[in-house]
Amino acid sequence: MHEASQNDQVRHEVTLNERGPFVAPRCSCGWYGPARRSRPLARDEAAAHTATARSA
Ligand SMILES: [Zn+2]
């Protein structure tokens, strides 16, 4: 039995949704980023989100 007292149990698993030439990052926490034409850029923004969300 685990105690759920902290909110850091929220997981941030990012997936990239490809739509034609665009790639939009989406996180399991409900966050999603704007569609980008650049996959590295989309991953960058997703990484920035997870870094911010984890340290908040
Ligand atoms: Zn997230």
PDB file of the backbone (N, CA, C, O) and the ligand in Angstrom, with CONECT records:
HET     ZN  A 101       1
ATOM      1  N   MET A   1       0.846  -1.194   0.000  1.00  0.00           N
ATOM      2  CA  MET A   1       0.000   0.000   0.000  1.00  0.00           C
ATOM      3  C   MET A   1       0.881   1.243   0.000  1.00  0.00           C
ATOM      4  O   MET A   1       1.765   1.395   0.843  1.00  0.00           O
ATOM      5  N   HIS A   2       0.627   2.119  -0.949  1.00  0.00           N
ATOM      6  CA  HIS A   2       1.448   3.306  -1.079  1.00  0.00           C
ATOM      7  C   HIS A   2       0.662   4.549  -0.658  1.00  0.00           C
ATOM      8  O   HIS A   2      -0.538   4.673  -0.898  1.00  0.00           O
ATOM      9  N   GLU A   3       1.386   5.447  -0.029  1.00  0.00           N
ATOM     10  CA  GLU A   3       0.753   6.705   0.327  1.00  0.00           C
ATOM     11  C   GLU A   3       0.930   7.709  -0.801  1.00  0.00           C
ATOM     12  O   GLU A   3       2.032   7.898  -1.315  1.00  0.00           O
ATOM     13  N   ALA A   4      -0.149   8.337  -1.171  1.00  0.00           N
ATOM     14  CA  ALA A   4      -0.080   9.335  -2.233  1.00  0.00           C
ATOM     15  C   ALA A   4      -0.227  10.725  -1.625  1.00  0.00           C
ATOM     16  O   ALA A   4      -1.298  11.330  -1.668  1.00  0.00           O
ATOM     17  N   SER A   5       0.862  11.212  -1.064  1.00  0.00           N
ATOM     18  CA  SER A   5       0.797  12.516  -0.417  1.00  0.00           C
ATOM     19  C   SER A   5       1.382  13.615  -1.296  1.00  0.00           C
ATOM     20  O   SER A   5       0.937  14.762  -1.246  1.00  0.00           O
ATOM     21  N   GLN A   6       2.374  13.261  -2.097  1.00  0.00           N
ATOM     22  CA  GLN A   6       2.984  14.265  -2.967  1.00  0.00           C
ATOM     23  C   GLN A   6       2.351  14.206  -4.348  1.00  0.00           C
ATOM     24  O   GLN A   6       1.774  13.196  -4.751  1.00  0.00           O
ATOM     25  N   ASN A   7       2.475  15.303  -5.049  1.00  0.00           N
ATOM     26  CA  ASN A   7       1.888  15.320  -6.391  1.00  0.00           C
ATOM     27  C   ASN A   7       2.929  15.030  -7.468  1.00  0.00           C
ATOM     28  O   ASN A   7       2.695  15.258  -8.655  1.00  0.00           O
ATOM     29  N   ASP A   8       4.075  14.528  -7.037  1.00  0.00           N
ATOM     30  CA  ASP A   8       5.067  14.204  -8.055  1.00  0.00           C
ATOM     31  C   ASP A   8       4.853  12.795  -8.616  1.00  0.00           C
ATOM     32  O   ASP A   8       5.730  12.206  -9.247  1.00  0.00           O
ATOM     33  N   GLN A   9       3.669  12.295  -8.362  1.00  0.00           N
ATOM     34  CA  GLN A   9       3.350  11.017  -8.974  1.00  0.00           C
ATOM     35  C   GLN A   9       2.808  11.208 -10.394  1.00  0.00           C
ATOM     36  O   GLN A   9       2.593  10.249 -11.135  1.00  0.00           O
ATOM     37  N   VAL A  10       2.598  12.475 -10.742  1.00  0.00           N
ATOM     38  CA  VAL A  10       2.177  12.762 -12.112  1.00  0.00           C
ATOM     39  C   VAL A  10       3.339  12.477 -13.049  1.00  0.00           C
ATOM     40  O   VAL A  10       4.447  12.985 -12.877  1.00  0.00           O
ATOM     41  N   ARG A  11       3.060  11.676 -14.013  1.00  0.00           N
ATOM     42  CA  ARG A  11       4.114  11.307 -14.951  1.00  0.00           C
ATOM     43  C   ARG A  11       4.027  12.155 -16.211  1.00  0.00           C
ATOM     44  O   ARG A  11       2.955  12.559 -16.660  1.00  0.00           O
ATOM     45  N   HIS A  12       5.200  12.397 -16.750  1.00  0.00           N
ATOM     46  CA  HIS A  12       5.257  13.202 -17.968  1.00  0.00           C
ATOM     47  C   HIS A  12       5.868  12.379 -19.089  1.00  0.00           C
ATOM     48  O   HIS A  12       7.079  12.377 -19.311  1.00  0.00           O
ATOM     49  N   GLU A  13       5.010  11.702 -19.762  1.00  0.00           N
ATOM     50  CA  GLU A  13       5.467  10.907 -20.891  1.00  0.00           C
ATOM     51  C   GLU A  13       5.032  11.583 -22.180  1.00  0.00           C
ATOM     52  O   GLU A  13       3.847  11.654 -22.505  1.00  0.00           O
ATOM     53  N   VAL A  14       6.007  12.067 -22.887  1.00  0.00           N
ATOM     54  CA  VAL A  14       5.720  12.827 -24.102  1.00  0.00           C
ATOM     55  C   VAL A  14       5.700  11.922 -25.322  1.00  0.00           C
ATOM     56  O   VAL A  14       6.563  11.066 -25.518  1.00  0.00           O
ATOM     57  N   THR A  15       4.686  12.151 -26.121  1.00  0.00           N
ATOM     58  CA  THR A  15       4.624  11.468 -27.407  1.00  0.00           C
ATOM     59  C   THR A  15       4.521  12.512 -28.503  1.00  0.00           C
ATOM     60  O   THR A  15       3.962  13.590 -28.301  1.00  0.00           O
ATOM     61  N   LEU A  16       5.057  12.186 -29.646  1.00  0.00           N
ATOM     62  CA  LEU A  16       5.002  13.113 -30.771  1.00  0.00           C
ATOM     63  C   LEU A  16       3.939  12.653 -31.759  1.00  0.00           C
ATOM     64  O   LEU A  16       3.991  11.549 -32.299  1.00  0.00           O
ATOM     65  N   ASN A  17       2.981  13.537 -31.973  1.00  0.00           N
ATOM     66  CA  ASN A  17       1.917  13.217 -32.916  1.00  0.00           C
ATOM     67  C   ASN A  17       2.230  13.843 -34.269  1.00  0.00           C
ATOM     68  O   ASN A  17       2.305  15.064 -34.402  1.00  0.00           O
ATOM     69  N   GLU A  18       2.406  13.014 -35.236  1.00  0.00           N
ATOM     70  CA  GLU A  18       2.726  13.518 -36.572  1.00  0.00           C
ATOM     71  C   GLU A  18       1.450  13.746 -37.364  1.00  0.00           C
ATOM     72  O   GLU A  18       0.571  12.888 -37.445  1.00  0.00           O
ATOM     73  N   ARG A  19       1.386  14.924 -37.936  1.00  0.00           N
ATOM     74  CA  ARG A  19       0.234  15.257 -38.786  1.00  0.00           C
ATOM     75  C   ARG A  19       0.774  15.838 -40.069  1.00  0.00           C
ATOM     76  O   ARG A  19       1.099  17.024 -40.140  1.00  0.00           O
ATOM     77  N   GLY A  20       0.865  15.025 -41.055  1.00  0.00           N
ATOM     78  CA  GLY A  20       1.439  15.503 -42.307  1.00  0.00           C
ATOM     79  C   GLY A  20       2.851  15.987 -42.060  1.00  0.00           C
ATOM     80  O   GLY A  20       3.672  15.246 -41.520  1.00  0.00           O
ATOM     81  N   PRO A  21       3.150  17.218 -42.446  1.00  0.00           N
ATOM     82  CA  PRO A  21       4.503  17.752 -42.258  1.00  0.00           C
ATOM     83  C   PRO A  21       4.730  18.273 -40.842  1.00  0.00           C
ATOM     84  O   PRO A  21       5.837  18.695 -40.506  1.00  0.00           O
ATOM     85  N   PHE A  22       3.691  18.244 -40.012  1.00  0.00           N
ATOM     86  CA  PHE A  22       3.801  18.810 -38.678  1.00  0.00           C
ATOM     87  C   PHE A  22       3.941  17.731 -37.602  1.00  0.00           C
ATOM     88  O   PHE A  22       3.479  16.598 -37.743  1.00  0.00           O
ATOM     89  N   VAL A  23       4.599  18.144 -36.532  1.00  0.00           N
ATOM     90  CA  VAL A  23       4.743  17.259 -35.379  1.00  0.00           C
ATOM     91  C   VAL A  23       4.332  18.028 -34.138  1.00  0.00           C
ATOM     92  O   VAL A  23       4.851  19.114 -33.876  1.00  0.00           O
ATOM     93  N   ALA A  24       3.405  17.472 -33.374  1.00  0.00           N
ATOM     94  CA  ALA A  24       2.948  18.135 -32.168  1.00  0.00           C
ATOM     95  C   ALA A  24       3.238  17.260 -30.957  1.00  0.00           C
ATOM     96  O   ALA A  24       2.793  16.114 -30.894  1.00  0.00           O
ATOM     97  N   PRO A  25       3.988  17.800 -29.990  1.00  0.00           N
ATOM     98  CA  PRO A  25       4.270  17.041 -28.774  1.00  0.00           C
ATOM     99  C   PRO A  25       3.069  17.017 -27.847  1.00  0.00           C
ATOM    100  O   PRO A  25       2.349  18.005 -27.707  1.00  0.00           O
ATOM    101  N   ARG A  26       2.870  15.879 -27.222  1.00  0.00           N
ATOM    102  CA  ARG A  26       1.768  15.776 -26.272  1.00  0.00           C
ATOM    103  C   ARG A  26       2.246  15.000 -25.059  1.00  0.00           C
ATOM    104  O   ARG A  26       2.965  14.008 -25.174  1.00  0.00           O
ATOM    105  N   CYS A  27       1.829  15.475 -23.894  1.00  0.00           N
ATOM    106  CA  CYS A  27       2.288  14.852 -22.665  1.00  0.00           C
ATOM    107  C   CYS A  27       1.146  14.098 -21.998  1.00  0.00           C
ATOM    108  O   CYS A  27      -0.025  14.437 -22.169  1.00  0.00           O
ATOM    109  N   SER A  28       1.508  13.067 -21.233  1.00  0.00           N
ATOM    110  CA  SER A  28       0.499  12.244 -20.569  1.00  0.00           C
ATOM    111  C   SER A  28      -0.220  13.027 -19.470  1.00  0.00           C
ATOM    112  O   SER A  28      -1.275  12.605 -18.995  1.00  0.00           O
ATOM    113  N   CYS A  29       0.357  14.182 -19.059  1.00  0.00           N
ATOM    114  CA  CYS A  29      -0.276  14.980 -18.010  1.00  0.00           C
ATOM    115  C   CYS A  29      -1.393  15.860 -18.578  1.00  0.00           C
ATOM    116  O   CYS A  29      -2.132  16.496 -17.827  1.00  0.00           O
ATOM    117  N   GLY A  30      -1.509  15.890 -19.903  1.00  0.00           N
ATOM    118  CA  GLY A  30      -2.555  16.689 -20.508  1.00  0.00           C
ATOM    119  C   GLY A  30      -2.012  17.859 -21.305  1.00  0.00           C
ATOM    120  O   GLY A  30      -2.727  18.472 -22.097  1.00  0.00           O
ATOM    121  N   TRP A  31      -0.726  18.166 -21.085  1.00  0.00           N
ATOM    122  CA  TRP A  31      -0.107  19.262 -21.825  1.00  0.00           C
ATOM    123  C   TRP A  31       0.124  18.880 -23.273  1.00  0.00           C
ATOM    124  O   TRP A  31       0.404  17.725 -23.593  1.00  0.00           O
ATOM    125  N   TYR A  32       0.006  19.847 -24.119  1.00  0.00           N
ATOM    126  CA  TYR A  32       0.410  19.608 -25.505  1.00  0.00           C
ATOM    127  C   TYR A  32       0.995  20.879 -26.097  1.00  0.00           C
ATOM    128  O   TYR A  32       0.580  21.990 -25.766  1.00  0.00           O
ATOM    129  N   GLY A  33       1.947  20.695 -26.962  1.00  0.00           N
ATOM    130  CA  GLY A  33       2.631  21.829 -27.570  1.00  0.00           C
ATOM    131  C   GLY A  33       2.092  22.120 -28.954  1.00  0.00           C
ATOM    132  O   GLY A  33       1.326  21.337 -29.514  1.00  0.00           O
ATOM    133  N   PRO A  34       2.498  23.251 -29.497  1.00  0.00           N
ATOM    134  CA  PRO A  34       2.060  23.631 -30.836  1.00  0.00           C
ATOM    135  C   PRO A  34       2.680  22.728 -31.894  1.00  0.00           C
ATOM    136  O   PRO A  34       3.772  22.190 -31.710  1.00  0.00           O
ATOM    137  N   ALA A  35       1.978  22.575 -32.985  1.00  0.00           N
ATOM    138  CA  ALA A  35       2.491  21.757 -34.080  1.00  0.00           C
ATOM    139  C   ALA A  35       3.668  22.464 -34.736  1.00  0.00           C
ATOM    140  O   ALA A  35       3.610  23.651 -35.058  1.00  0.00           O
ATOM    141  N   ARG A  36       4.724  21.707 -34.923  1.00  0.00           N
ATOM    142  CA  ARG A  36       5.934  22.257 -35.544  1.00  0.00           C
ATOM    143  C   ARG A  36       6.280  21.453 -36.790  1.00  0.00           C
ATOM    144  O   ARG A  36       5.906  20.290 -36.944  1.00  0.00           O
ATOM    145  N   ARG A  37       6.995  22.113 -37.652  1.00  0.00           N
ATOM    146  CA  ARG A  37       7.462  21.377 -38.820  1.00  0.00           C
ATOM    147  C   ARG A  37       8.747  20.639 -38.497  1.00  0.00           C
ATOM    148  O   ARG A  37       9.151  19.711 -39.198  1.00  0.00           O
ATOM    149  N   SER A  38       9.375  21.077 -37.417  1.00  0.00           N
ATOM    150  CA  SER A  38      10.659  20.485 -37.039  1.00  0.00           C
ATOM    151  C   SER A  38      10.472  19.521 -35.881  1.00  0.00           C
ATOM    152  O   SER A  38       9.997  19.901 -34.811  1.00  0.00           O
ATOM    153  N   ARG A  39      10.841  18.300 -36.101  1.00  0.00           N
ATOM    154  CA  ARG A  39      10.715  17.299 -35.030  1.00  0.00           C
ATOM    155  C   ARG A  39      11.644  17.613 -33.848  1.00  0.00           C
ATOM    156  O   ARG A  39      11.214  17.509 -32.699  1.00  0.00           O
ATOM    157  N   PRO A  40      12.899  17.994 -34.098  1.00  0.00           N
ATOM    158  CA  PRO A  40      13.782  18.362 -32.976  1.00  0.00           C
ATOM    159  C   PRO A  40      13.221  19.519 -32.159  1.00  0.00           C
ATOM    160  O   PRO A  40      13.348  19.548 -30.935  1.00  0.00           O
ATOM    161  N   LEU A  41      12.600  20.469 -32.849  1.00  0.00           N
ATOM    162  CA  LEU A  41      12.033  21.613 -32.135  1.00  0.00           C
ATOM    163  C   LEU A  41      10.881  21.157 -31.247  1.00  0.00           C
ATOM    164  O   LEU A  41      10.761  21.593 -30.102  1.00  0.00           O
ATOM    165  N   ALA A  42      10.051  20.294 -31.771  1.00  0.00           N
ATOM    166  CA  ALA A  42       8.929  19.772 -30.985  1.00  0.00           C
ATOM    167  C   ALA A  42       9.446  19.016 -29.762  1.00  0.00           C
ATOM    168  O   ALA A  42       8.889  19.125 -28.669  1.00  0.00           O
ATOM    169  N   ARG A  43      10.508  18.256 -29.960  1.00  0.00           N
ATOM    170  CA  ARG A  43      11.075  17.506 -28.823  1.00  0.00           C
ATOM    171  C   ARG A  43      11.685  18.454 -27.811  1.00  0.00           C
ATOM    172  O   ARG A  43      11.624  18.223 -26.604  1.00  0.00           O
ATOM    173  N   ASP A  44      12.278  19.533 -28.323  1.00  0.00           N
ATOM    174  CA  ASP A  44      12.871  20.537 -27.449  1.00  0.00           C
ATOM    175  C   ASP A  44      11.814  21.147 -26.542  1.00  0.00           C
ATOM    176  O   ASP A  44      12.009  21.268 -25.332  1.00  0.00           O
ATOM    177  N   GLU A  45      10.711  21.524 -27.130  1.00  0.00           N
ATOM    178  CA  GLU A  45       9.644  22.154 -26.353  1.00  0.00           C
ATOM    179  C   GLU A  45       9.050  21.170 -25.364  1.00  0.00           C
ATOM    180  O   GLU A  45       8.679  21.542 -24.250  1.00  0.00           O
ATOM    181  N   ALA A  46       8.962  19.927 -25.768  1.00  0.00           N
ATOM    182  CA  ALA A  46       8.456  18.903 -24.864  1.00  0.00           C
ATOM    183  C   ALA A  46       9.416  18.718 -23.695  1.00  0.00           C
ATOM    184  O   ALA A  46       8.990  18.552 -22.552  1.00  0.00           O
ATOM    185  N   ALA A  47      10.710  18.749 -23.985  1.00  0.00           N
ATOM    186  CA  ALA A  47      11.714  18.600 -22.935  1.00  0.00           C
ATOM    187  C   ALA A  47      11.649  19.777 -21.964  1.00  0.00           C
ATOM    188  O   ALA A  47      11.803  19.615 -20.754  1.00  0.00           O
ATOM    189  N   ALA A  48      11.418  20.963 -22.523  1.00  0.00           N
ATOM    190  CA  ALA A  48      11.305  22.154 -21.677  1.00  0.00           C
ATOM    191  C   ALA A  48      10.088  22.042 -20.769  1.00  0.00           C
ATOM    192  O   ALA A  48      10.129  22.459 -19.611  1.00  0.00           O
ATOM    193  N   HIS A  49       9.026  21.487 -21.287  1.00  0.00           N
ATOM    194  CA  HIS A  49       7.820  21.303 -20.483  1.00  0.00           C
ATOM    195  C   HIS A  49       8.073  20.335 -19.328  1.00  0.00           C
ATOM    196  O   HIS A  49       7.745  20.627 -18.178  1.00  0.00           O
ATOM    197  N   THR A  50       8.648  19.206 -19.641  1.00  0.00           N
ATOM    198  CA  THR A  50       8.870  18.209 -18.587  1.00  0.00           C
ATOM    199  C   THR A  50       9.834  18.742 -17.536  1.00  0.00           C
ATOM    200  O   THR A  50       9.658  18.488 -16.345  1.00  0.00           O
ATOM    201  N   ALA A  51      10.840  19.471 -17.967  1.00  0.00           N
ATOM    202  CA  ALA A  51      11.801  20.030 -17.013  1.00  0.00           C
ATOM    203  C   ALA A  51      11.116  21.028 -16.088  1.00  0.00           C
ATOM    204  O   ALA A  51      11.361  21.034 -14.881  1.00  0.00           O
ATOM    205  N   THR A  52      10.264  21.863 -16.653  1.00  0.00           N
ATOM    206  CA  THR A  52       9.540  22.855 -15.861  1.00  0.00           C
ATOM    207  C   THR A  52       8.541  22.184 -14.942  1.00  0.00           C
ATOM    208  O   THR A  52       8.428  22.543 -13.770  1.00  0.00           O
ATOM    209  N   ALA A  53       7.817  21.213 -15.470  1.00  0.00           N
ATOM    210  CA  ALA A  53       6.760  20.561 -14.696  1.00  0.00           C
ATOM    211  C   ALA A  53       7.354  19.763 -13.542  1.00  0.00           C
ATOM    212  O   ALA A  53       6.755  19.685 -12.469  1.00  0.00           O
ATOM    213  N   ARG A  54       8.513  19.176 -13.751  1.00  0.00           N
ATOM    214  CA  ARG A  54       9.107  18.354 -12.691  1.00  0.00           C
ATOM    215  C   ARG A  54       9.701  19.191 -11.576  1.00  0.00           C
ATOM    216  O   ARG A  54       9.713  18.773 -10.419  1.00  0.00           O
ATOM    217  N   SER A  55      10.200  20.383 -11.924  1.00  0.00           N
ATOM    218  CA  SER A  55      10.843  21.208 -10.907  1.00  0.00           C
ATOM    219  C   SER A  55       9.838  22.102 -10.211  1.00  0.00           C
ATOM    220  O   SER A  55      10.151  22.687  -9.174  1.00  0.00           O
ATOM    221  N   ALA A  56       8.650  22.221 -10.750  1.00  0.00           N
ATOM    222  CA  ALA A  56       7.653  23.133 -10.168  1.00  0.00           C
ATOM    223  C   ALA A  56       7.120  22.585  -8.859  1.00  0.00           C
ATOM    224  O   ALA A  56       6.273  23.215  -8.226  1.00  0.00           O
TER     225      ALA A  56
HETATM  226 ZN    ZN A 101       3.597  16.863 -18.652  1.00  0.00          ZN2+
END
